[in-house]
């Protein structure tokens, strides 16, 4: 099973291994993936490329 969450940082120049914020982990369902992807895209539009992404993990 996979889980996903939204990760963000305010500037793309910040260290990639030090995100500024994150949501809790959620089951990787179509609904959660669509919602988190939409939020990542909106954040990227506002703050720039490399600032918001969806992270995955196997559980």
N, C-alpha and C positions, 0 to 999 in steps of 0.2 A: 504494500500500500504506500502511496505517496502523500505527502502533505506539502502545502505551499503557503507562502506569506509574501507580503509586500515589504521591500527594503528601500530606504531612501537616504540620500544625503543632499545637502543644499547646494553643493558645488561639485562639478565633475572632477576638479583637481584634488579633492580630498582623498585620503587613502582608501582604496576600495575595500580593504578588510576592516574598516572602521565606519560602519554606517551610522547615520545620525538617528535613525528611527526604524522601527519595524512593527508589523502587526503580529498578533499571535498566529500560531500555525493553524491551518484549516485543512480539512480533507480535500484532496485534489479532485473536485467534482467540476463538471462543466459550469455550474453556476458560480462557484468561487473563483475558478480560473478566469471566467469572463469579467467578473467584477474587479478582481485584482489587476488584470491586464488593462482594463479601462482606466483604473486609477493610476497605474504606472505610466500609461501613455499620456494622460492629462498632466501628471507631474513633470514628465519629460518635456512636454510642450511649454510649460511655464519656466522650469529651471534649467533645461538643457539636457542634451544627450548624456547618458551615463549617470543620471542622478536618481532614477527610479527603476526598479526591476522586480520581477517575481522570482523568488528563490524556491527551490524544490529540495525535498529530502525523502529518502526511503525510510519507512518505519517498520 
